[in-house]
Amino acid sequence: MDEFKAVTACYDDAVVERYLELSGGDAERAIGLYFETQGQLGGVGEPSEEHLETPVEEEVRPPMEGTRGPLVDMSGPFGHVERVTGPLHDTSRPTGVFNQAAQEDAESMEDRDGDSSEYEYVEETVVDMGDDGPVREYTKMVRRPRQFTKEQRLARLFRPPFSIITTCGLEEARSIAQREGKWVMLNVQDNAIFQCQVVNRDLWSSPRLKALIRDKFVFLQYLVRSPQAEPYLNFYGVGDLEHDLPHVAILDPVTGERVKKWDNITPDPDRLVQELEQFLEQFSLDPAAVNPTVDHPVPKLDPATLTEEQQMELAIRESLGPAATSPSPVTEEPAVTSISPEAHEEPAPGPNTTRIQIRTGDGRRIVHRFNTDRDTVRTVYALVKHEWEDCRSVPFTLRGPQRNNLETLLDCTIGEAHLANSLPPTRTGVPVTNYVPTTYSL
């Protein structure tokens, strides 16, 4: 019976005896039968003749009254049911030492009561015989150590920290944290990984750590394959689910940013308390505070998610090594920055001269006469730097009438760059003279 109870977590002697009786006393067969029937066979006997004679009509229950309301609450940006009403444990597996559900009894509050759950109060008969008076017998409540079975001791040892777990979805936890001025701490586990059980035993059981979490965080604990963990896994990701669990993260309740995380966390409560205290010193939920910038590592590429061409390209790049990596482009200094400010003396008006107007977006302008055969575009840039001091330290571009960048024509003359006589002909068809200003903009 003890073996049956340890595996099935069923402590009802009548149910255990029923399964053992049906299995001929074979505990292994009884356990298998229990899981096959989902524990529904215990205590069920043969139907009586009186029950068989009961008319079918008497067994039909009255119809349920109609009700109206939403089937599920689909609120929240992740499009999932945000409120969690059931226990945060793996319902596909039987409840046991390594798959415990929260219990709404005094035992589930053991963490808040300290060592009180290790003891119990029982009535004990006391005989009081005084020196001169009669013998008096009465009962009183006596505190004594509670007796646990081996299975119960194991269950208590690996019990999740129900006293600090907030049973809700991720979005609701953020709302609660905003109202209470706390951070959101989330622990993703897998019951099949023993390290996750060790974290429950050695890390979350620390009274000092639980007190800090209860005061500064809204704590969530999800199983990796549960619907409650799906929004977090889809939005933030964990990495390698086989090697990075148990996973712990801290989220900003306002922005939702993951500001800190631990993959495959070490069950060292003192170290975690120290890291959390350092985190609370550096980060603040005060809107006026400036928090440190968090560097989010770029996730590694999963070859299974790439197309065949992308996989081939990735394989070639990795086979070639660092030499295959394209070198970072060298930013060359623009040629304009090497031009020094220089004044320019206007030539006398003549057939080989033209007036050019340089205009900026803020309304400033320069109108100056140049020689189309001797003066170059570089001369124009030098004049601009001489006239406007801000152009000496700030890069700028001159564009011609065709919106072309004149920086590529620095050594061309005004005539070669087609900056003279570049306006369209007048209505009479006679070209505009060289003295009509040609406008170029910065």
C-alpha positions in Angstrom: 0.0 0.0 0.0 2.9 2.4 0.7 4.3 1.9 -2.8 0.9 2.5 -4.3 0.4 5.7 -2.3 3.9 7.0 -3.0 3.4 6.7 -6.8 -0.2 7.8 -7.2 -0.4 10.3 -4.3 -3.6 8.6 -3.3 -3.9 8.2 0.5 -7.4 6.8 0.7 -7.1 3.3 2.2 -10.4 2.2 0.8 -9.4 3.2 -2.8 -6.0 1.6 -2.4 -7.5 -1.7 -1.1 -10.0 -1.7 -4.0 -7.3 -1.4 -6.7 -5.1 -4.0 -5.0 -8.1 -6.4 -4.7 -8.9 -6.0 -8.4 -5.2 -6.6 -9.3 -4.8 -9.7 -7.2 -2.4 -7.9 -4.8 0.0 -6.9 -7.6 1.0 -3.4 -6.7 2.4 -2.6 -10.2 -0.8 -3.7 -11.9 -2.8 -1.8 -9.4 -0.9 1.4 -10.1 -1.3 0.9 -13.8 -5.0 0.3 -13.4 -5.3 3.4 -11.3 -3.8 5.7 -14.0 -5.8 4.0 -16.7 -9.1 4.6 -14.9 -8.0 8.0 -13.6 -8.8 6.9 -10.1 -12.5 6.5 -10.8 -12.8 2.9 -9.8 -12.0 3.3 -6.1 -15.0 2.4 -3.8 -17.3 1.6 -6.7 -19.1 -1.7 -6.2 -21.6 -3.6 -8.2 -24.9 -1.8 -8.8 -27.7 -3.1 -6.7 -30.9 -4.5 -8.0 -32.8 -1.6 -6.5 -30.7 0.8 -8.5 -31.2 -1.2 -11.7 -35.0 -1.1 -11.1 -35.0 2.7 -10.9 -36.9 4.1 -13.8 -34.8 6.0 -16.3 -37.1 9.0 -16.1 -36.1 9.5 -12.4 -32.4 9.8 -13.4 -32.9 12.6 -15.8 -31.9 15.9 -14.1 -33.9 19.1 -14.8 -32.5 21.4 -17.5 -30.0 24.0 -16.4 -31.1 27.6 -16.4 -29.8 29.7 -19.2 -27.1 32.2 -18.5 -25.4 34.9 -20.6 -21.8 36.0 -20.3 -18.4 35.8 -22.1 -17.0 32.4 -22.4 -13.4 33.6 -21.9 -11.7 36.9 -21.3 -9.6 37.5 -24.4 -8.2 40.8 -23.2 -4.5 41.6 -23.3 -2.1 42.3 -26.1 -1.1 38.7 -26.4 -4.5 37.4 -27.4 -4.7 34.8 -24.7 -6.8 34.2 -21.6 -5.1 36.3 -19.0 -6.9 35.2 -15.9 -5.7 31.9 -14.5 -8.2 30.2 -12.2 -6.7 26.7 -12.1 -3.6 25.4 -10.3 -0.3 26.2 -12.0 0.8 22.6 -12.3 0.9 20.0 -15.1 -2.7 18.7 -15.4 -1.6 16.1 -17.9 0.4 14.3 -15.2 -0.9 12.9 -11.9 -0.4 15.1 -8.9 2.6 13.9 -6.9 5.8 14.9 -5.1 7.2 16.6 -8.3 3.9 17.9 -9.6 2.1 19.6 -6.7 -1.0 21.7 -6.9 -1.7 24.6 -4.5 -4.0 23.6 -1.7 -6.5 25.9 0.0 -5.7 24.8 3.5 -3.6 25.8 6.4 -0.7 23.6 5.1 -0.4 25.7 2.0 0.4 28.7 4.1 3.3 27.1 5.9 5.8 29.6 4.6 4.0 32.5 6.3 3.7 30.6 9.6 7.4 29.8 9.8 8.0 26.5 11.6 4.4 26.2 12.8 3.5 23.6 10.2 6.2 21.3 11.7 4.0 21.0 14.8 0.4 20.3 15.6 -1.8 20.8 18.6 -3.6 17.8 19.9 -5.8 17.1 22.9 -4.1 15.3 25.7 -5.5 13.9 28.9 -3.8 15.3 32.0 -4.2 13.9 35.5 -3.6 16.5 38.2 -3.2 15.1 41.8 -2.7 17.7 44.4 -1.2 17.2 47.9 -4.4 17.6 49.8 -7.1 17.8 47.1 -8.8 15.1 45.0 -7.4 13.7 41.8 -8.5 15.9 38.8 -8.5 14.7 35.2 -8.9 17.0 32.3 -7.8 17.6 28.7 -5.7 20.4 27.3 -4.1 21.3 23.9 -0.5 20.2 23.7 2.0 21.2 21.0 4.0 18.4 19.6 6.0 17.6 16.5 3.8 16.6 13.6 4.2 13.1 12.3 4.8 12.9 8.5 5.1 9.9 6.2 8.0 9.6 3.9 6.0 10.8 1.0 4.7 13.8 2.9 8.2 14.8 3.9 9.3 14.6 0.2 6.3 16.6 -0.9 7.1 19.3 1.7 10.8 19.3 0.7 10.1 20.0 -3.0 6.9 22.1 -2.5 6.7 25.2 -4.8 6.7 28.5 -3.0 2.9 28.8 -3.0 3.0 31.5 -0.3 4.7 34.0 -2.7 3.2 32.9 -6.0 0.6 35.2 -7.5 -1.9 33.0 -9.4 -2.7 35.1 -12.5 -1.6 35.8 -16.1 1.3 37.9 -17.2 -0.8 41.0 -18.1 -2.7 40.9 -14.8 0.5 40.6 -12.9 1.8 43.7 -14.6 -1.3 45.6 -13.6 -1.0 44.4 -10.0 2.7 45.4 -10.0 1.9 48.9 -11.3 -0.7 49.4 -8.6 1.6 48.2 -5.9 4.8 49.8 -7.2 6.6 46.4 -7.6 8.5 44.6 -10.3 7.4 41.4 -12.0 9.5 38.3 -11.3 8.7 35.3 -13.4 10.1 31.7 -13.0 9.7 29.2 -15.9 10.2 25.6 -14.9 9.8 22.1 -16.3 8.8 19.3 -13.9 10.8 16.8 -15.9 14.0 18.7 -15.2 15.3 17.8 -11.7 17.2 21.1 -11.4 13.8 22.9 -11.3 12.8 20.8 -8.3 16.1 21.7 -6.7 15.3 25.4 -7.1 12.1 24.9 -5.3 13.9 23.0 -2.5 17.0 25.1 -2.1 16.2 28.6 -3.5 12.6 29.6 -3.1 12.5 28.0 0.4 14.8 30.7 1.8 12.9 32.9 4.3 15.1 35.9 3.6 14.7 35.6 -0.2 10.9 35.1 0.1 10.6 38.2 2.3 12.5 40.3 -0.3 10.4 38.9 -3.2 7.1 39.4 -1.2 8.1 43.1 -0.5 9.4 44.1 -4.0 8.1 41.8 -6.6 4.9 40.2 -8.0 6.1 36.6 -8.3 4.9 34.2 -11.0 5.9 30.5 -11.5 4.8 28.9 -14.8 5.5 25.5 -16.3 7.1 25.8 -19.7 4.3 23.9 -21.6 1.4 25.5 -19.7 -0.9 28.0 -21.4 0.1 30.6 -18.9 3.7 30.5 -20.0 2.9 30.8 -23.7 2.6 34.6 -23.9 6.0 35.0 -22.2 7.7 32.4 -24.3 6.4 33.9 -27.6 7.2 37.5 -26.8 10.5 37.2 -24.8 11.8 33.7 -25.4 13.9 31.6 -23.2 16.5 30.1 -25.5 17.3 26.5 -25.2 14.5 24.9 -23.3 16.6 21.8 -22.5 19.6 23.7 -21.0 18.3 27.1 -19.9 15.7 26.0 -17.4 15.0 26.9 -14.7 14.6 30.5 -16.1 14.0 33.6 -14.0 13.4 37.1 -15.3 12.5 40.5 -14.0 10.1 42.6 -16.1 9.3 46.3 -15.9 5.6 46.4 -15.2 5.1 49.7 -17.1 7.1 49.2 -20.3 7.2 45.4 -20.2 10.9 45.4 -20.9 12.9 42.4 -19.6 15.5 44.2 -17.5 17.3 41.1 -16.0 17.3 37.4 -16.5 19.0 34.2 -15.2 19.2 31.1 -17.4 19.7 27.8 -15.6 19.8 29.7 -12.4 22.0 28.4 -9.5 20.0 27.6 -6.4 22.1 29.9 -4.1 19.7 32.1 -2.1 22.4 34.3 -0.6 23.8 35.1 -4.0 20.4 35.8 -5.5 19.5 38.1 -2.6 22.7 40.0 -3.2 22.0 40.3 -6.9 18.4 41.5 -6.3 19.6 44.1 -3.8 22.1 45.4 -6.4 19.4 45.5 -9.0 17.0 47.4 -6.7 19.8 50.0 -6.1 20.4 50.5 -9.8 16.9 50.4 -11.1 13.8 52.3 -10.0 10.1 52.4 -10.9 10.1 56.2 -10.3 9.0 57.8 -13.6 11.6 60.6 -13.1 14.5 58.1 -12.6 16.9 57.2 -15.4 17.6 53.5 -15.4 20.7 51.9 -16.9 20.5 50.8 -20.5 20.0 47.0 -20.8 21.9 45.2 -23.5 19.7 42.6 -25.1 21.8 39.9 -26.8 20.9 39.0 -30.3 19.3 35.5 -30.4 21.2 32.8 -32.2 20.0 31.7 -35.5 18.2 28.3 -35.5 19.1 26.5 -38.7 15.8 24.5 -38.5 13.9 27.8 -39.1 15.9 28.9 -42.1 15.2 28.2 -45.7 17.4 25.9 -47.7 19.2 28.8 -49.4 19.7 30.5 -46.0 21.1 27.3 -44.5 23.5 26.9 -47.4 24.7 30.5 -47.0 25.1 30.1 -43.3 27.1 26.9 -43.7 29.4 28.6 -46.3 30.0 31.6 -44.1 30.8 29.5 -41.0 33.1 27.2 -43.0 35.1 30.2 -44.3 35.5 31.5 -40.8 36.2 35.2 -39.9 37.6 35.9 -43.3 34.2 35.4 -44.8 32.8 38.2 -42.7 32.5 41.3 -44.8 34.8 44.1 -43.5 33.1 47.1 -42.0 33.0 49.9 -44.5 35.6 52.6 -44.0 34.0 56.0 -43.8 36.0 58.2 -46.0 36.3 61.9 -45.2 34.3 64.0 -47.7 36.6 66.0 -50.0 34.7 69.2 -49.1 36.0 69.1 -45.6 39.6 69.6 -46.9 38.6 72.9 -48.6 39.7 76.0 -46.7 37.6 79.1 -46.4 38.8 81.7 -48.9 37.6 85.0 -50.1 37.0 85.5 -53.8 37.4 88.7 -55.7 34.6 89.2 -58.3 35.9 89.6 -61.9 34.7 92.6 -64.0 31.5 91.9 -65.9 32.2 90.3 -69.3 31.2 87.6 -71.7 33.2 84.9 -69.7 31.5 85.8 -66.3 28.3 84.7 -64.7 26.6 85.5 -61.4 25.6 82.6 -59.2 23.2 82.7 -56.3 23.7 80.2 -53.4 20.6 79.9 -51.1 20.0 78.0 -47.9 16.9 76.5 -46.5 16.6 79.2 -43.8 16.6 82.0 -46.3 20.2 83.1 -46.4 21.8 83.7 -49.7 25.0 84.7 -51.5 25.1 86.3 -55.0 28.5 86.4 -56.5 30.2 86.7 -59.9 32.6 84.1 -61.2 34.8 83.6 -64.3 33.4 80.6 -66.2 36.8 79.6 -67.6 39.2 80.0 -64.6 37.0 79.6 -61.5 36.2 76.1 -60.4 33.4 74.5 -58.3 36.0 74.3 -55.5 36.1 78.1 -55.6 32.4 78.2 -54.9 32.8 75.9 -51.8 35.7 78.0 -50.5 33.6 81.2 -50.8 30.6 79.6 -49.0 32.9 78.6 -46.1 34.3 82.1 -46.0 30.9 83.8 -45.9 29.2 81.4 -43.5 31.2 80.3 -40.5 28.8 77.4 -39.6 29.6 75.7 -42.9 33.3 75.4 -41.8 32.5 72.7 -39.2 29.2 71.2 -40.5 29.2 69.2 -43.7 27.0 70.6 -46.5 26.1 69.9 -50.1 25.7 72.2 -53.0 23.3 71.1 -55.7 23.1 72.4 -59.2 20.0 73.3 -61.4 19.5 69.6 -62.2 19.7 68.7 -58.4 23.1 67.0 -59.0 25.6 67.0 -56.2 28.4 69.4 -57.1 30.8 67.7 -54.8 31.7 65.3 -57.6 32.7 68.3 -59.8 35.1 70.1 -57.5 37.9 70.4 -60.1 35.6 71.4 -63.0 35.3 75.0 -64.1 32.1 76.8 -63.8 31.6 76.4 -67.5 32.4 72.7 -67.5 30.0 72.1 -64.6 27.3 73.8 -66.7 26.6 76.4 -64.1 26.5 79.3 -66.5 23.7 80.0 -68.9 21.8 77.2 -67.4 18.4 78.8 -67.1 15.7 78.1 -69.7 15.3 80.5 -72.6 13.0 83.5 -72.3 9.6 83.7 -74.0 11.2 85.2 -77.1 13.5 82.3 -77.4 16.6 84.4 -76.8 18.9 82.8 -74.1 19.2 84.7 -70.8 22.4 86.6 -70.6 25.3 85.6 -68.4 24.4 88.3 -65.9 21.1 86.8 -64.9 21.7 85.1 -61.5 21.7 81.3 -61.5 20.5 79.9 -58.1 22.0 77.0 -56.3 20.8 75.7 -53.0 22.5 74.2 -50.0 
